């Protein structure tokens, strides 16, 4: 590589399964400092969620990635799980993660999690993901419904939400999303005759979706995996909505329980139902939480704050390899 073409630093994002971890080895050979943003747990877990059999799973934290192969953790497929296993085995055997100058995660909860998974001696910077508020406005409307929007998969707590909603027929729930659990969600609604719940699987983005979310009384983000930080959480807060979220991962770091929303015990339908019932009828409190949530996302997730923080990391890792 010509000196004029040589980058000062390489920042990696979502390299699996396109570039693969081999890019780390190539960069290290050129003595280019590497910053690696972790957006999930792909480097440790075949399905990236640390989630199996309806609960958090950290079996592979011992470095024995055969667990992911044995349980077919990647798409329920033996061949796909084998490829994932081989990729992780190769990364581990070559010590590639040890060649990274700094890892970046969006929350302290994720930092603690990846340290337990094997990065205890690594440099890990906590920098909340940037969220562009742009033209998002807080609407002076709190219509009588709660909303869930996102991919219909078990790690996002969709069945815990449905069970909580089953106990609260007076609270209309609107679900927007699609995914592998769509048929299961429809069956649950039919079996329990939940006429107060609507399911809309049409793909929605931008202003149309923001109008729906931005008029809701509550937004429900019941993730059951150690999520780094849900994008829908940031968007809902930016729209001035009161959010109810689980106590796993990075989401609770943006929600001060009882101030900018409510935090319930992840996977516990009773705890979620209690939080929903407590807030739904208290409009003054819902408005106050929405105002505080907007302030939180403006402050902690601003693009300016992110850029300043990441530039400091770049400068530091470059100074140590110059």
C-alpha positions in Angstrom: 0.0 0.0 0.0 1.4 3.4 -1.0 2.0 5.8 1.9 -0.3 8.3 0.3 -3.1 5.7 0.3 -2.5 4.5 3.8 -5.3 5.4 6.3 -4.4 6.7 9.7 -7.0 4.5 11.4 -9.5 1.9 10.3 -13.0 1.9 11.9 -14.8 -1.5 11.5 -18.6 -1.9 11.6 -20.6 -5.1 11.0 -17.9 -7.0 9.2 -19.7 -10.4 9.6 -20.3 -12.0 7.1 -18.9 -9.9 4.3 -15.4 -8.7 5.0 -15.0 -11.2 7.9 -12.4 -11.0 10.7 -9.6 -11.5 8.1 -9.7 -7.7 7.6 -8.4 -7.3 11.1 -5.3 -9.4 10.3 -4.6 -7.5 7.1 -4.9 -4.1 8.9 -2.7 -5.3 11.7 0.0 -6.4 9.3 0.1 -2.9 7.9 0.3 -1.5 11.5 -2.9 0.5 11.0 -4.7 1.1 14.3 -8.2 -0.5 14.4 -11.3 0.8 16.1 -14.1 -1.8 16.1 -17.7 -0.8 16.9 -19.7 -3.7 18.3 -23.4 -3.4 17.5 -24.4 -6.9 18.7 -22.6 -10.0 20.0 -21.7 -11.6 16.7 -18.0 -12.1 17.6 -19.1 -14.3 20.5 -22.5 -15.7 19.6 -23.7 -17.5 16.4 -27.1 -15.7 16.4 -25.6 -12.4 17.7 -28.3 -12.1 20.4 -27.0 -14.1 23.3 -30.4 -15.7 23.3 -31.6 -19.3 23.0 -34.7 -21.2 24.2 -36.5 -18.0 25.2 -33.7 -16.7 27.5 -30.3 -15.2 27.6 -27.5 -17.7 26.8 -23.8 -17.3 27.3 -22.6 -20.8 26.9 -20.0 -19.8 24.3 -18.4 -17.3 26.8 -15.9 -20.1 27.6 -14.6 -19.9 24.0 -16.1 -23.3 23.1 -18.1 -22.2 20.1 -19.3 -25.7 19.5 -22.3 -24.9 21.7 -23.6 -22.8 18.8 -23.1 -25.6 16.4 -24.7 -28.2 18.7 -27.8 -26.0 19.2 -28.0 -24.8 15.6 -28.0 -21.3 16.8 -27.6 -19.6 13.4 -30.9 -19.7 11.6 -31.6 -23.2 13.0 -29.4 -24.6 10.4 -26.5 -27.1 10.8 -24.5 -25.9 7.7 -25.0 -22.2 8.6 -24.1 -22.8 12.2 -21.0 -24.7 11.1 -19.8 -21.7 9.1 -20.4 -19.4 12.1 -18.5 -21.8 14.3 -15.5 -22.0 11.9 -15.4 -18.2 11.6 -15.4 -17.8 15.4 -12.9 -20.5 15.9 -10.5 -19.0 13.3 -10.9 -15.5 14.9 -10.1 -17.0 18.3 -7.2 -19.2 17.2 -5.5 -16.4 15.4 -6.0 -14.0 18.3 -7.5 -11.4 16.0 -9.5 -9.6 18.6 -6.3 -8.9 20.5 -5.1 -6.9 17.5 -7.9 -4.3 17.9 -6.7 -1.0 19.3 -10.1 -0.1 20.8 -13.6 -1.4 20.9 -16.6 0.9 20.9 -20.0 0.0 22.5 -23.1 2.2 23.1 -23.8 1.3 26.7 -22.1 0.4 30.0 -24.2 -2.7 30.2 -22.8 -4.0 26.9 -19.3 -3.2 28.1 -19.8 -5.4 31.2 -21.3 -8.1 29.0 -18.4 -8.2 26.4 -15.9 -8.1 29.2 -17.5 -11.3 30.7 -17.5 -12.8 27.2 -13.7 -12.5 26.8 -12.7 -8.8 26.3 -11.7 -8.2 29.9 -8.3 -7.0 29.0 -9.3 -4.9 26.0 -9.8 -1.2 25.7 -13.5 -0.6 25.5 -15.0 2.8 25.0 -18.6 3.5 25.8 -20.1 6.0 23.3 -23.9 6.1 22.9 -25.0 5.6 19.3 -25.7 8.9 17.5 -29.3 9.6 16.7 -30.3 12.3 14.2 -33.4 14.0 15.5 -33.6 16.2 12.5 -37.2 17.3 11.9 -38.8 14.9 14.5 -41.3 16.9 16.4 -43.2 16.2 19.6 -46.9 16.1 18.8 -49.4 17.6 21.3 -51.4 14.4 21.1 -51.5 11.3 23.2 -54.1 9.0 21.5 -55.6 6.1 23.4 -53.3 3.3 22.3 -50.0 1.7 23.1 -47.6 0.7 20.3 -44.9 -1.8 19.5 -43.0 -1.6 16.3 -40.1 -3.7 15.1 -39.1 -7.1 13.9 -41.3 -10.0 15.1 -38.8 -12.2 16.7 -38.6 -13.8 20.2 -35.6 -11.9 21.4 -37.6 -8.7 21.1 -40.1 -10.0 23.7 -43.1 -10.2 21.4 -44.8 -13.1 23.3 -44.1 -11.5 26.7 -45.8 -8.4 25.3 -48.8 -10.4 24.0 -49.3 -12.1 27.4 -49.1 -8.8 29.2 -51.6 -7.3 26.8 -53.9 -10.3 27.2 -54.3 -9.2 30.8 -55.1 -5.6 29.8 -58.0 -5.7 27.3 -58.9 -2.1 28.1 -55.6 -0.8 26.6 -55.6 -0.9 22.8 -52.3 -2.2 21.4 -51.1 -1.6 17.9 -48.3 -3.8 16.6 -46.3 -2.8 13.5 -43.8 -5.2 12.1 -43.1 -8.5 10.4 -40.7 -11.4 10.8 -40.5 -15.1 11.5 -43.0 -15.0 14.4 -45.8 -13.4 12.4 -47.8 -16.6 12.2 -47.3 -17.3 15.9 -48.4 -13.8 16.8 -51.6 -14.2 14.7 -52.3 -17.5 16.3 -51.9 -16.1 19.8 -54.3 -13.3 19.0 -56.9 -15.7 17.6 -56.5 -18.2 20.4 -57.1 -15.6 23.1 -59.6 -13.5 21.2 -57.6 -10.3 21.6 -59.8 -7.9 19.7 -58.1 -5.0 21.4 -54.8 -5.8 19.5 -54.1 -5.0 15.9 -51.3 -6.4 13.8 -50.0 -4.5 10.8 -47.2 -6.2 8.8 -47.0 -3.6 6.1 -43.5 -2.2 5.8 -43.5 1.4 7.1 -40.8 4.0 7.4 -40.3 7.7 7.9 -43.1 10.2 8.4 -45.9 7.6 8.1 -44.5 5.5 10.9 -43.4 8.5 12.9 -47.0 9.8 12.8 -48.3 6.6 14.3 -45.6 6.3 17.0 -45.7 10.1 17.7 -49.3 10.0 18.7 -49.2 6.9 20.9 -49.9 7.1 24.7 -47.1 4.6 25.3 -44.3 2.9 23.3 -43.4 -0.6 24.4 -39.8 -1.9 23.9 -39.8 -5.3 25.7 -36.5 -6.8 24.4 -35.3 -9.9 26.2 -31.8 -10.1 25.0 -28.9 -7.9 26.2 -29.6 -5.4 23.5 -26.9 -2.7 23.1 -29.4 0.0 22.5 -32.7 -0.2 20.5 -33.0 2.3 17.7 -36.8 2.4 18.3 -36.1 3.5 21.9 -34.2 6.6 20.7 -36.8 7.4 18.1 -39.7 7.1 20.5 -37.9 9.3 23.0 -37.2 11.9 20.3 -40.9 11.9 19.5 -41.7 12.7 23.2 -43.3 9.4 24.0 -43.2 7.6 27.3 -41.4 4.3 26.9 -41.7 1.0 28.8 -38.6 -1.2 28.4 -37.0 -4.2 29.9 -34.1 -4.2 32.3 -31.5 -6.0 30.1 -28.8 -4.4 28.0 -28.4 -0.7 27.2 -32.0 0.4 27.0 -32.4 1.1 30.8 -29.4 3.5 30.6 -31.6 5.9 28.6 -34.7 5.3 30.7 -34.6 6.5 34.3 -37.3 4.4 35.9 -40.3 6.6 36.8 -38.7 9.8 35.3 -38.4 9.3 31.5 -40.3 6.0 31.3 -40.7 2.7 33.1 -38.3 -0.3 33.4 -39.8 -3.7 34.0 -38.3 -7.2 34.6 -37.4 -8.5 31.1 -39.4 -11.6 30.2 -41.9 -11.0 33.0 -45.4 -10.4 31.6 -46.8 -9.5 35.0 -44.2 -6.8 35.5 -44.8 -5.4 32.0 -48.6 -5.4 32.5 -48.2 -3.6 35.8 -46.0 -0.9 34.2 -48.4 -0.4 31.3 -51.5 -0.2 33.5 -49.8 2.2 35.9 -48.9 4.7 33.1 -51.7 4.4 30.6 -54.3 6.3 32.5 -52.0 8.9 33.9 -51.8 11.4 31.1 -49.9 14.1 33.0 -47.2 11.6 34.0 -47.0 10.3 30.4 -46.5 13.8 29.1 -43.8 14.6 31.7 -41.9 11.4 30.9 -42.0 12.2 27.2 -40.6 15.6 27.8 -37.7 14.2 29.9 -37.1 11.4 27.3 -36.7 14.0 24.6 -34.1 15.9 26.7 -32.2 12.7 27.3 -31.9 11.7 23.7 -31.0 15.3 22.6 -28.2 15.3 25.2 -26.7 11.8 25.3 -27.3 10.7 21.7 -26.4 13.9 19.8 -24.3 13.5 16.7 -22.0 16.2 17.9 -21.3 14.4 21.1 -20.7 11.1 19.2 -18.3 12.7 16.7 -16.3 14.5 19.4 -16.0 11.3 21.4 -15.0 9.1 18.4 -12.5 11.6 17.2 -10.8 11.5 20.6 -10.5 7.7 20.3 -9.0 8.0 16.8 -6.4 10.5 17.9 -5.5 8.5 20.9 -5.0 5.1 19.1 -3.1 6.9 16.3 -0.7 8.5 18.8 0.0 5.1 20.4 1.0 3.5 17.0 2.9 6.4 15.4 
